Amino acid sequence: MSRALMLLVAIVTVGAGLSWVVVAGQNQRAAIELAARQRDDQAGLEDWQKQGQFVVAQGTIDVAEGTTKLTTSIAGRVESVLVKDGDAVKKGQVLLELDSRSAKIAIEKAEALVRESEIQLREAEQFVTIHGLQVRQQQQKLAAARASLEMEQTQLQKIDSVGNAGGAAESTRSMQQQKVIAQTATMEVETLQLEQLEKIRPQDKIDQANAALAISRADLERAQNALEDFFLKAPSDGTILQVRTRPGEIVGPGSADLLWFVGSGPRIIRCEVNHRFSRLVGDGMPVLYYQDDTGEFLGKGRVERRSAWIADQREESARPFQRADQRTLECLVAIDSHPDRLWIGERVRVVIRTNGNGEPTDTPPNSRVSQALR
């Protein structure tokens, strides 16, 4: 019976050892959380606040604005790609060009309409001068017609003052009277023509020409803006992380991302703190960060800003075909010191000193955390 008991104890011991090997073989993030969980179970939150201890989190090297996935706003065929992976670019620099022949033709048409509208405006402005001359000319013609009428009326009055002198005198008066009537009609015609000219507003033609010019210029600007859509430009100074298209490819708003871009801002760390430790972390707390795989010490920083909400972080479960939900608080860590190069997207592990008094040493004092970081 004692042999059976000893055998059972040996089996349990071997099983426990195998279980430890399985746990030790899990990913680094699980090890970090396991250490934090053990530490929390032993100390408790109140002791955490009283003692100068650490919160361990996993993070990623990034920039404050994050990486940007660039694509075109219109559909078209890629004419040329002007950058390659790793190129440093300036704000507004053309990165990619679509086939823009149709847009350039539309601009040429719009430019022609603008020139035509400008000609019409000049003609309208010249019409102001011409109209003024026409009015003055008609005024002179009316004055001449009025003078002629007055002269014919005077002649008729002379004939009437002499009196009738037989049939010849009556015939002369009748002829003169007809002249007066005819000249009166002529003056009325000239008067109507002057009134017609005076009712014309040359400024209306100028306003109409200006409106047509404004419309044609708006069409030209629209065509020029449409041409801009055929050029994909850098939103700011930065670096091209990856080119994911090539000349000849048909792309559009629904296409996959054509370029991955990152701005030239300073590097930061986006780290995820387990929600159980979220109230222990505050702005300005000192930070050490380590390479995720090797545990190599990389540099120091400080908590710059915490997220305003606790989000769901999906993680792989230890059980096959299952996933576990972890609630995390995102913190942005400003980097104070770093090696020669930090890679965007590089995974790091972050140690945050929760009491904020001084800076932690390069090796965290808690032995379990130190082991998890190695």
C-alpha positions in Angstrom: 0.0 0.0 0.0 2.9 2.3 0.8 4.4 1.6 -2.6 1.2 2.5 -4.3 1.1 5.7 -2.3 4.7 6.5 -3.2 4.0 5.8 -6.9 0.9 8.1 -6.8 3.0 10.9 -5.2 5.7 10.4 -7.9 3.1 10.6 -10.7 1.6 13.8 -9.1 5.1 15.3 -8.8 5.9 14.5 -12.5 2.5 15.9 -13.6 3.1 19.1 -11.7 6.5 19.4 -13.3 5.1 18.9 -16.7 2.4 21.5 -16.0 5.1 24.0 -15.0 6.9 23.3 -18.3 3.7 24.0 -20.2 3.1 27.2 -18.4 6.7 28.3 -18.8 6.4 27.6 -22.5 3.5 30.1 -23.0 4.1 33.4 -24.6 5.9 36.2 -22.8 2.7 38.2 -22.2 1.1 35.3 -20.3 4.2 35.0 -18.2 4.1 38.7 -17.3 0.4 38.6 -16.4 1.0 35.5 -14.3 3.8 37.2 -12.3 1.5 40.3 -11.8 -1.4 38.0 -10.8 0.8 36.2 -8.2 2.1 39.5 -6.9 -1.4 40.9 -6.6 -2.7 37.8 -4.8 0.0 38.1 -2.2 0.1 41.8 -1.6 -3.3 43.2 -2.4 -4.1 46.6 -3.9 -3.8 48.5 -0.6 -0.3 47.2 -0.1 0.5 48.1 -3.7 -0.2 51.7 -3.0 1.8 51.7 0.2 4.8 50.0 -1.2 7.0 51.2 -4.1 6.1 48.3 -6.6 5.7 47.9 -10.3 3.0 47.2 -12.9 4.2 45.2 -15.9 2.5 45.7 -19.3 3.1 44.8 -22.9 3.4 47.6 -25.5 4.3 48.5 -29.1 6.6 51.2 -30.5 4.5 53.8 -32.4 4.1 57.5 -33.0 1.5 59.7 -31.3 -0.5 60.0 -34.5 -0.2 56.3 -35.3 0.6 54.8 -38.7 -1.6 55.8 -41.7 -2.8 53.6 -44.5 -3.1 55.6 -47.6 -5.3 55.0 -50.6 -6.9 57.0 -53.4 -10.3 58.7 -53.2 -11.1 57.9 -56.9 -10.9 54.8 -59.1 -8.2 54.6 -61.7 -5.1 52.9 -63.1 -1.8 53.4 -61.3 0.5 55.3 -63.7 3.6 55.4 -61.6 4.8 54.8 -58.0 7.3 57.4 -57.0 8.5 56.0 -53.6 9.8 52.8 -52.2 9.8 51.2 -48.8 11.8 53.2 -46.2 11.8 56.5 -48.2 11.7 59.7 -46.1 9.1 62.1 -47.6 8.0 65.7 -47.2 4.5 67.0 -46.6 2.7 67.3 -50.0 5.2 65.2 -51.9 3.6 63.1 -54.6 3.8 59.4 -53.7 1.7 57.8 -56.4 0.1 59.0 -59.7 -3.0 57.6 -61.4 -3.7 57.9 -65.2 -5.0 61.5 -65.4 -5.4 62.0 -69.1 -9.2 62.5 -68.9 -8.8 65.0 -66.1 -6.2 67.0 -68.0 -8.6 67.2 -71.0 -11.3 68.5 -68.7 -8.9 71.2 -67.5 -8.1 72.3 -71.1 -11.8 72.6 -71.9 -12.4 74.6 -68.7 -9.5 76.9 -69.6 -11.0 77.5 -73.0 -14.3 78.5 -71.5 -12.6 80.9 -69.2 -10.9 82.6 -72.1 -14.2 82.8 -73.9 -15.9 84.4 -70.9 -13.0 86.9 -70.5 -13.6 88.0 -74.1 -17.3 88.4 -73.5 -16.5 90.5 -70.4 -14.2 92.8 -72.4 -16.9 93.2 -75.1 -19.4 94.1 -72.4 -17.0 96.7 -71.0 -16.5 98.1 -74.5 -20.3 98.2 -75.0 -20.5 100.8 -72.2 -18.4 103.2 -74.2 -20.3 102.4 -77.5 -23.6 102.8 -75.8 -22.7 106.2 -74.5 -21.7 107.3 -78.0 -25.0 105.9 -79.4 -27.0 107.9 -76.9 -25.1 111.1 -77.7 -25.5 110.5 -81.4 -29.2 109.9 -81.0 -29.6 113.0 -78.9 -28.0 115.0 -81.8 -30.3 113.4 -84.3 -33.3 114.3 -82.1 -32.0 117.9 -81.8 -31.6 118.1 -85.5 -35.1 116.8 -86.1 -36.5 119.3 -83.6 -34.7 122.1 -85.3 -36.0 121.1 -88.6 -39.6 120.9 -87.3 -39.3 124.3 -85.8 -38.0 125.7 -89.1 -40.9 124.1 -91.0 -43.4 125.4 -88.5 -42.0 128.9 -88.8 -42.3 128.7 -92.6 -45.9 127.6 -92.2 -46.6 130.6 -89.9 -45.1 132.9 -92.5 -47.4 131.5 -95.2 -50.4 131.9 -92.9 -49.4 135.5 -92.1 -49.4 136.5 -95.8 -52.9 135.2 -96.2 -54.6 133.6 -99.1 -53.5 134.8 -102.5 -55.5 132.6 -104.8 -55.1 128.9 -105.5 -51.3 129.0 -105.7 -51.1 130.3 -102.1 -53.3 127.5 -100.8 -51.3 124.9 -102.6 -48.1 126.3 -101.1 -49.6 126.2 -97.6 -50.8 122.6 -98.0 -47.3 121.5 -99.1 -45.7 123.3 -96.1 -48.2 121.8 -93.7 -47.3 118.3 -95.0 -43.6 119.0 -94.4 -44.5 120.0 -90.8 -46.4 116.8 -90.3 -43.6 114.7 -91.8 -40.9 116.4 -89.6 -43.1 116.0 -86.6 -43.2 112.2 -87.2 -39.4 112.1 -87.8 -38.9 113.8 -84.4 -41.2 111.3 -82.7 -39.2 108.4 -84.2 -35.9 109.9 -83.0 -37.4 110.5 -79.6 -38.5 106.9 -79.3 -35.1 105.7 -80.4 -33.4 107.8 -77.8 -35.8 106.5 -75.1 -35.0 102.9 -76.2 -31.3 103.5 -75.9 -31.6 105.2 -72.6 -33.5 102.1 -71.2 -30.6 99.9 -72.0 -28.4 99.2 -69.0 -24.8 98.5 -70.1 -24.0 97.4 -66.5 -26.4 94.5 -66.9 -24.2 93.1 -69.7 -21.1 93.5 -67.6 -22.8 91.7 -64.7 -23.9 88.9 -67.0 -20.4 88.6 -68.4 -18.9 88.6 -64.9 -21.3 85.9 -63.8 -20.4 83.7 -66.8 -16.7 84.3 -66.1 -17.2 83.3 -62.4 -19.0 80.1 -63.5 -16.2 79.2 -66.0 -13.5 79.9 -63.4 -15.4 77.7 -60.8 -15.5 74.9 -63.4 -11.8 75.3 -64.0 -11.1 75.1 -60.3 -13.3 72.0 -60.0 -11.4 70.4 -62.9 -8.0 71.3 -61.3 -9.1 69.9 -58.0 -10.3 66.8 -59.7 -6.8 66.4 -61.2 -5.3 66.6 -57.7 -7.3 63.5 -56.8 -5.2 61.6 -59.3 -2.1 62.2 -57.2 -1.6 60.6 -53.8 0.5 62.9 -51.6 2.2 62.6 -48.2 -0.1 64.0 -45.4 2.9 65.2 -43.5 6.7 64.7 -43.2 7.4 61.1 -42.5 8.5 57.7 -43.8 7.0 55.2 -46.2 6.7 51.9 -44.3 5.4 49.7 -47.2 4.4 50.1 -50.8 1.6 47.7 -51.6 0.8 48.5 -55.3 2.5 48.7 -58.7 2.0 50.5 -62.0 -0.9 49.1 -64.1 -3.0 48.0 -61.2 -6.6 49.2 -61.1 -7.4 50.8 -57.7 -10.1 52.8 -56.1 -11.7 53.8 -52.7 -12.7 50.2 -52.1 -9.2 48.9 -52.8 -6.8 47.6 -50.2 -4.3 50.1 -48.7 -1.8 51.2 -51.3 0.9 52.7 -49.0 1.6 52.5 -45.3 2.9 55.8 -43.9 4.2 57.0 -40.5 4.7 60.6 -39.5 8.0 62.0 -38.4 6.9 62.7 -34.8 8.8 61.3 -31.8 8.5 57.6 -31.0 6.2 56.6 -28.2 5.1 53.3 -26.6 1.4 52.3 -26.6 1.1 49.8 -23.7 -1.8 47.9 -22.3 -2.2 47.7 -18.6 -4.5 45.0 -17.1 -7.6 46.7 -15.9 -7.0 45.4 -12.3 -4.0 47.7 -12.1 -5.5 50.7 -13.9 -6.0 52.8 -10.8 -2.3 52.2 -9.8 -1.0 53.9 -12.9 -0.8 57.7 -13.1 0.6 60.3 -15.5 4.3 61.1 -15.1 5.2 57.8 -13.5 8.7 56.5 -14.5 9.0 53.6 -16.9 11.6 51.1 -18.0 11.0 49.2 -21.2 12.6 45.9 -22.5 12.8 44.0 -25.8 9.9 41.6 -25.9 11.7 38.4 -26.9 15.1 38.7 -25.3 14.3 40.9 -22.3 17.1 43.3 -23.2 16.9 46.6 -21.5 16.2 49.4 -24.1 15.6 52.6 -22.2 13.6 54.8 -19.9 10.4 56.9 -20.3 7.4 58.2 -18.4 3.7 57.8 -18.6 2.4 60.7 -20.6 -1.3 60.0 -20.9 -3.8 57.4 -20.0 -6.8 56.4 -22.1 -10.2 57.7 -21.0 -11.8 54.2 -21.2 -11.0 50.5 -20.6 -11.2 48.5 -23.8 -11.5 44.8 -24.6 -8.2 43.2 -25.6 -8.6 39.8 -27.4 -6.0 37.3 -26.4 -5.3 33.7 -27.2 -6.7 31.2 -24.7 -4.7 28.3 -23.3 -7.4 26.1 -24.5 -7.5 25.2 -28.2 -10.0 27.0 -30.4 -11.0 29.3 -27.6 -10.2 33.0 -26.9 -10.1 34.9 -23.7 -11.2 38.5 -23.2 -8.9 40.8 -21.2 -9.9 44.3 -20.2 -7.0 46.7 -20.6 -6.2 50.4 -20.2 -4.1 51.9 -22.9 -1.3 54.2 -21.7 1.0 56.4 -23.9 4.6 56.4 -22.7 6.9 59.2 -23.7 10.4 57.8 -24.4 13.3 59.6 -22.6 16.1 57.4 -23.7 16.4 54.7 -26.4 18.9 52.8 -28.5 20.0 54.0 -31.9 17.0 52.7 -33.7 13.4 51.8 -32.6 11.2 50.0 -35.1 7.6 51.0 -35.6 5.5 48.0 -34.4 8.3 46.5 -32.3 6.9 44.7 -29.2 8.3 45.8 -25.9 7.6 45.1 -22.2 7.0 48.0 -19.9 7.6 48.3 -16.2 5.8 51.2 -14.5 6.8 52.3 -11.0 3.4 52.9 -9.5 4.4 55.2 -6.6 6.2 57.6 -8.9 9.0 58.2 -6.4 12.3 58.3 -8.3 13.2 55.9 -11.2 13.4 52.2 -11.1 16.8 50.5 -11.6 17.5 48.8 -14.9 16.6 45.5 -13.3 13.2 45.6 -11.5 13.6 44.7 -7.8 10.7 42.2 -7.8 12.3 38.8 -8.5 9.2 37.3 -10.2 8.9 40.3 -12.5 12.6 40.1 -13.3 12.2 36.5 -14.3 9.2 37.3 -16.4 11.2 40.0 -18.2 14.1 37.6 -19.1 
